[in-house]
Amino acid sequence: MSIQQKYTFDTFPKWAMPALINDDTSDLNERAEKLLNEFLARYDDVVCWDFEPEVFDDNDFRNYPLFGLATDCCTIHGYIQSVTE
């Protein structure tokens, strides 16, 4: 088995990054946590999420993020396990 990149999203809300990368939901309210969990449930084949750190230096405000209200966003990548023979 190997890991390969499958998903790339450039409109992931920055406010959800601590929960995505470090599983730290302490700053999320109940609605935000629900939105994040619904997003993660759609991509349950992902074994690892990664992000592009340089996007944190720029303001990347988006009117239509993946979920939630308009906010600063960043790019994330989802990796899945693939069976190779």
Backbone as CSV, one residue per row, in Angstrom:
resi,resn,N_x,N_y,N_z,CA_x,CA_y,CA_z,C_x,C_y,C_z
1,MET,0.839,-1.188,0.000,0.000,0.000,0.000,0.876,1.241,0.000
2,SER,0.354,2.263,-0.601,1.050,3.538,-0.614,0.039,4.647,-0.345
3,ILE,0.567,5.832,-0.118,-0.297,6.983,0.115,-0.160,7.902,-1.084
4,GLN,-1.290,8.387,-1.571,-1.267,9.293,-2.715,-2.205,10.461,-2.461
5,GLN,-1.881,11.600,-3.059,-2.742,12.768,-2.944,-3.981,12.546,-3.785
6,LYS,-5.120,12.840,-3.206,-6.362,12.673,-3.952,-7.171,13.958,-4.021
7,TYR,-7.201,14.713,-2.947,-8.043,15.901,-2.891,-7.196,17.148,-2.667
8,THR,-7.591,18.239,-3.285,-7.017,19.553,-3.019,-8.162,20.550,-2.957
9,PHE,-8.195,21.318,-1.888,-9.222,22.342,-1.704,-8.518,23.660,-1.402
10,ASP,-8.832,24.704,-2.159,-8.200,25.997,-1.898,-9.130,26.973,-1.182
11,THR,-10.257,26.480,-0.724,-11.196,27.337,0.002,-11.533,26.765,1.378
12,PHE,-10.542,26.148,2.019,-10.769,25.609,3.359,-10.659,26.753,4.370
13,PRO,-11.635,26.915,5.266,-11.607,28.016,6.232,-10.407,27.916,7.179
14,LYS,-9.648,29.003,7.269,-8.468,28.997,8.146,-8.829,28.757,9.604
15,TRP,-10.006,29.202,10.021,-10.390,29.029,11.419,-10.526,27.553,11.806
16,ALA,-10.657,26.671,10.824,-10.816,25.240,11.108,-9.487,24.479,11.068
17,MET,-8.401,25.144,10.746,-7.114,24.466,10.627,-6.643,23.789,11.915
18,PRO,-6.717,24.425,13.089,-6.272,23.719,14.302,-7.017,22.403,14.528
19,ALA,-8.294,22.384,14.216,-9.080,21.158,14.387,-8.686,20.114,13.356
20,LEU,-8.411,20.531,12.132,-8.055,19.595,11.069,-6.682,18.978,11.304
21,ILE,-5.697,19.796,11.619,-4.319,19.335,11.722,-3.984,18.775,13.103
22,ASN,-4.449,19.437,14.160,-4.072,19.036,15.530,-5.219,18.447,16.335
23,ASP,-6.382,18.295,15.708,-7.568,17.787,16.398,-7.918,18.654,17.609
24,ASP,-7.671,19.974,17.497,-7.937,20.920,18.574,-9.216,21.696,18.258
25,THR,-10.302,21.295,18.861,-11.586,21.936,18.609,-11.953,22.947,19.697
26,SER,-11.010,23.303,20.550,-11.309,24.166,21.690,-11.810,25.555,21.284
27,ASP,-11.430,26.054,20.127,-11.871,27.381,19.690,-13.114,27.347,18.813
28,LEU,-13.646,26.173,18.550,-14.821,26.063,17.690,-16.103,26.044,18.511
29,ASN,-17.100,26.773,18.021,-18.404,26.665,18.667,-19.095,25.410,18.134
30,GLU,-20.254,25.126,18.656,-20.957,23.887,18.299,-21.279,23.816,16.806
31,ARG,-21.717,24.926,16.220,-22.058,24.950,14.795,-20.821,24.748,13.923
32,ALA,-19.725,25.405,14.271,-18.490,25.276,13.495,-17.974,23.842,13.553
33,GLU,-18.033,23.244,14.717,-17.578,21.863,14.859,-18.460,20.915,14.040
34,LYS,-19.757,21.178,14.023,-20.680,20.359,13.225,-20.347,20.475,11.737
35,LEU,-20.102,21.692,11.256,-19.757,21.897,9.847,-18.470,21.174,9.480
36,LEU,-17.472,21.258,10.344,-16.208,20.566,10.091,-16.411,19.056,10.073
37,ASN,-17.154,18.537,11.023,-17.395,17.089,11.068,-18.160,16.595,9.846
38,GLU,-19.093,17.387,9.349,-19.819,17.010,8.131,-18.869,16.978,6.931
39,PHE,-17.969,17.953,6.854,-16.974,17.972,5.785,-16.090,16.732,5.873
40,LEU,-15.576,16.424,7.050,-14.687,15.276,7.229,-15.396,13.959,6.931
41,ALA,-16.675,13.869,7.237,-17.434,12.645,6.967,-17.533,12.374,5.466
42,ARG,-17.582,13.432,4.662,-17.645,13.254,3.204,-16.336,12.712,2.636
43,TYR,-15.244,12.934,3.352,-13.921,12.507,2.875,-13.291,11.556,3.891
44,ASP,-14.059,10.556,4.281,-13.582,9.621,5.303,-12.506,8.669,4.791
45,ASP,-12.223,8.689,3.495,-11.135,7.872,2.964,-9.768,8.532,3.153
46,VAL,-9.746,9.782,3.592,-8.483,10.498,3.796,-7.806,9.994,5.071
47,VAL,-6.540,9.614,4.941,-5.779,9.142,6.095,-4.881,10.244,6.655
48,CYS,-4.661,11.298,5.867,-3.792,12.389,6.305,-4.161,13.663,5.563
49,TRP,-4.262,14.760,6.307,-4.468,16.074,5.705,-3.183,16.863,5.815
50,ASP,-2.874,17.650,4.805,-1.700,18.508,4.808,-2.126,19.882,4.291
51,PHE,-1.282,20.872,4.484,-1.619,22.221,4.056,-0.387,22.917,3.514
52,GLU,-0.607,24.022,2.835,0.477,24.828,2.305,0.725,25.982,3.272
53,PRO,1.814,25.940,4.043,2.036,26.939,5.089,2.172,28.365,4.575
54,GLU,2.653,28.550,3.352,2.835,29.908,2.858,1.525,30.665,2.691
55,VAL,0.412,29.976,2.587,-0.862,30.677,2.432,-1.279,31.386,3.710
56,PHE,-0.691,31.042,4.825,-1.028,31.719,6.069,-0.475,33.135,6.112
57,ASP,0.484,33.444,5.245,1.059,34.783,5.193,0.185,35.761,4.418
58,ASP,-0.662,35.267,3.560,-1.496,36.113,2.713,-2.931,36.108,3.200
59,ASN,-3.579,37.216,2.996,-5.019,37.252,3.241,-5.700,36.676,2.019
60,ASP,-6.473,35.662,2.204,-7.151,35.002,1.096,-8.628,34.900,1.450
61,PHE,-9.272,36.059,1.506,-10.678,36.107,1.878,-11.527,35.561,0.744
62,ARG,-12.434,34.661,1.090,-13.337,34.055,0.100,-14.778,34.216,0.565
63,ASN,-15.628,34.572,-0.372,-17.059,34.689,-0.068,-17.718,33.331,0.095
64,TYR,-17.147,32.288,-0.556,-17.762,30.964,-0.533,-16.735,29.906,-0.153
65,PRO,-16.408,29.799,1.141,-15.506,28.725,1.558,-16.201,27.370,1.457
66,LEU,-15.454,26.309,1.705,-16.035,24.958,1.650,-17.227,24.813,2.573
67,PHE,-17.183,25.481,3.713,-18.298,25.473,4.645,-18.195,26.704,5.532
68,GLY,-19.312,27.095,6.096,-19.342,28.259,6.968,-19.516,29.557,6.195
69,LEU,-19.393,30.650,6.923,-19.557,31.974,6.351,-18.275,32.437,5.675
70,ALA,-18.364,33.518,4.902,-17.200,34.089,4.227,-16.077,34.325,5.233
71,THR,-14.856,33.952,4.839,-13.721,34.030,5.758,-12.410,33.897,4.989
72,ASP,-11.286,34.076,5.683,-9.984,33.792,5.083,-9.857,32.286,4.905
73,CYS,-9.272,31.893,3.788,-9.163,30.471,3.457,-7.718,30.089,3.170
74,CYS,-7.479,28.806,3.090,-6.164,28.285,2.751,-6.336,27.020,1.915
75,THR,-5.217,26.507,1.433,-5.233,25.305,0.601,-4.839,24.101,1.439
76,ILE,-5.631,23.036,1.341,-5.315,21.784,2.026,-5.285,20.658,1.000
77,HIS,-4.598,19.582,1.373,-4.500,18.392,0.526,-4.884,17.177,1.362
78,GLY,-5.697,16.310,0.785,-6.082,15.073,1.438,-5.405,13.890,0.781
79,TYR,-4.821,13.014,1.589,-4.104,11.842,1.080,-4.846,10.585,1.485
80,ILE,-4.899,9.637,0.573,-5.574,8.374,0.822,-4.589,7.227,0.647
81,GLN,-4.935,6.087,1.203,-4.140,4.882,0.959,-4.612,4.270,-0.338
82,SER,-3.658,3.842,-1.129,-4.014,3.167,-2.373,-3.351,1.811,-2.397
83,VAL,-4.061,0.892,-2.953,-3.540,-0.467,-3.069,-2.841,-0.586,-4.411
84,THR,-1.563,-0.882,-4.365,-0.810,-1.069,-5.610,-0.321,-2.506,-5.665
85,GLU,-0.321,-3.030,-6.810,0.108,-4.428,-6.956,1.371,-4.519,-7.739
